[in-house]
Amino acid sequence: MDLLLLSRLQFALTIAFHYIFPPLSIGLGIILVIMEGTYLKTGNPLYQQMTRFWVKIFGLIFAIGVASGIVMEFQFGTNWSTYSRYVGDVFGSALAAEGIFAFFLESGFLAILLFGWNRVSPKWHFFSTIMVALGAHFSAIWIIVANSWQQTPAGYHIVGEGLSARAEIVDFWQLVFNPSTIDRLTHTYMGAWQAGAFFVLSVSAFYLLKKKYQDFAKASIKIALIIAVFASLMQLVTGHSSASTLADTQPAKLAAFEAHYPESAPAPLYLFGWVDEDNETVILGPKIPGFLSYLVHGDASKPVTGLRAFSPDKRPPVNVVFQSYHAMVAIGMGLIAIALIGLFFWWRKILFETRWYLWALVLSVLGPQLGNQLGWLSAEVGRQPYIVYNLLLTADGLSKTVTAGEVITSLILFGIIYIFLFALFIYLLNEKIQHGPSEEDLIIKGHRA
Amino acid sequence: MNIDLNSIWFSLVGVLFAGYAILDGFDLGVGALHLFTRTDEERRILINSIGPVWDGNEVWLVTGGGALFAAFPMVYATAFSGFYLAMMFLLFALIFRAVAIEFRSKQPHKWWRQMWDISFSISSMVSGLLIGVALGNIARGIPLDAQFEYGGGFFNLLNPYAVIVGLTTVALFMMHGAIYLVLKTEGALHERIRGWVNNAIILFVIFYIATTMATLLYIPHMMEYIKSHPILFVVAFLNMLAIANIPREIHLRYDRRAFLSSCASILALLTLFGIGMYPYMIYSLPNPEHSLTIYNAASSQKTLQIMLIIAAMGMPLALTYTIAIYRIFRGKVKLEPTSY
């Protein structure tokens, strides 16, 4: 196997593994703020018990997020050093800002969140919870800025030629608010809130099915369901906005999402299908004619730029992108349905008794996880063959001194270690869930006991 | 030293890495000493002495790496890709360490805890060793070509000088960690660790002398800047003073002062390293003209300016959180239900 493929595989493996965890900590962060805030406001010990239980789970998730996150920061330099030289001036700044503004905040206050129950007053503890949630949200801002700049570069100019050419910042705010930052950030945030909310829903529904910790589970479900409904519906807005922006900024990616080949023609929307890339057609695809044009331009007869406008070597792999994008959309719709059914059952007062629905909630935890992974897959593979859209080819971003043998070694080791880590994570998560919330946490404790 | 943006960023990156060495240094040291304890309770005390702070400490490395990427992308790219396998091993060590701390006390079985105790200790030592070896190579010089790409392979990194610097780093962290543990423990364990400190100081001083001699004899370019600016010998003098002060404070049972002395000696050591390197960032051997310096490796002036504003806004906040956390968790370790 060649170096390019191996390096891409390693990046895909390490980022996909890492990305299981940050969305959960962003989403759980916001839920923890609501739970602890409710506890402080009402003094109801149930909310203290909830906060303490979910904080423990948060700690476990955060630890693996940190451990797998350091890998990401190193990997730009280890495997993509030519890319790093090319973009360091721009991209490095965003990464450094992430460390300075987000990680110190998050990791510092996390200590109080996990270990500070008896060392600070309840109000300070609540403040720390807010800071941890904020830190998690801040870190997303900077990494999304960096990623969005790769997709839709702005606020830079190219200095030098050939081997010494690189991008340098001209306008920092244009770089930060490049054309896709806000869409991507809101879409990612909502995906993360979905991940956190459906995770809480899943565990709590499991308790209800097992007839354990019922008060705890019901109260958790109510909070998480509201977040789930809001975030899932908002994905329609942020997703739509992201796709419309693509028509201007990355037309090849949008065309690949829908396997739209004609150079410039009104575009349909496929419900599903299989792309025959050789014959440039979609097999077995029920479609709504003109609907992509309508979504992008508000007019079903307006043309959308298709893949034939790009030479074949400048197109992303179409079928992979088509499938992952459509699967993401389908999952998103499914999550909206689950969330709305829950709201309806809540109103009908049968939410906690409908066993099939509770089972659906138990499984729903996989939805946002798959959706988040597939969404990123679409966004990143859709940018190919470029690593920085229209500026630098992925194949040109590799480290020149690293050999395929070295990458095979590290790739295999990462594979083994991550399987082991994931198994451990699931094992310990399961232990914590089986153990359940502690009855002791229902007793209100004075601080500094 | 000219006060230009490049030099300021050279110092700032240095400050971040010094912050890392001082803070994560003691928790890597605690890890390296971990297997010297006997009972499960003692081991839990050791892990919980760093429990609330270790991942905040690691953030200094992450931020240092980010700052290096932003301010000196050429150095980041050359060092990280050139030291590929070493970097991968460092990553694996850091992952195992984080996971070991998190998972060790989650199960009561003896084999489970022993497995994680061993991985915690070994990964802590390996992390310190690899960081030291990398610094040793950067100082000694590595073969770079005209494109500033490393052409030496993995085993060239394990030259005697780099290995000595690596071992010195491990010994330094062990000393630093032992003094930290003196602050965090009480009773019989505390008295035993007090004994470790003396051994650790002796071990460190032996390696420290070896590194200093090797540098003076074999790495002449590390001495050029300090020779032309003799006033900087003050730093070397302060360094020796700080090191000599540690056993004195330990003997007098001024444990906090001993720890501060240890912090000061790490800061002084890294300052000396910075002075020795300046204005180089990676020295190229045998072709010094291919070295990466703070000028040919830097980002644009505009970016360095923007980053300076970001650092000026963010670092005071980061320092405030760090100090607040250390104040909140000061004092002897007490095992609680939320402990590891």
Interface residues (C-beta under 8 A of the other chain):
Chain A: G59 L60 F62 A63 I64 V66 A67 S68 G69 I70 V71 E73 F74 F76 G77 T78 N79 S81 T82 S84 R85 V87 G88 D89 V90 F91 G92 S93 L95 A96 A97 E98 G99 I100 F101 F103 F104 L105 S107 G108 F109 L110 A111 I112 L114 F115 G116 W117 N118 R119 V120 V159 L163 R166 E168 I169 V170 F172 S399 K400 T401 V402 E406 T409 S410 L413 I417 L421 L424 L428 E431
Chain B: G51 P52 V53 D55 G56 E58 V59 L61 V62 T63 G65 G66 A67 L68 F69 A70 A71 F72 P73 M74 Y76 A77 T78 A79 F80 S81 G82 Y84 L85 M87 M88 L90 L91 F92 L94 I95 F96 A98 V99 I101 E102 F103 K106 Q147 E149 Y150 G151 S299 S300 K302 T303 I306 M307 I310 A311 G314 M315 L317 A318 Y321 T322 A324 I325 I328 F329 E336 T338 S339
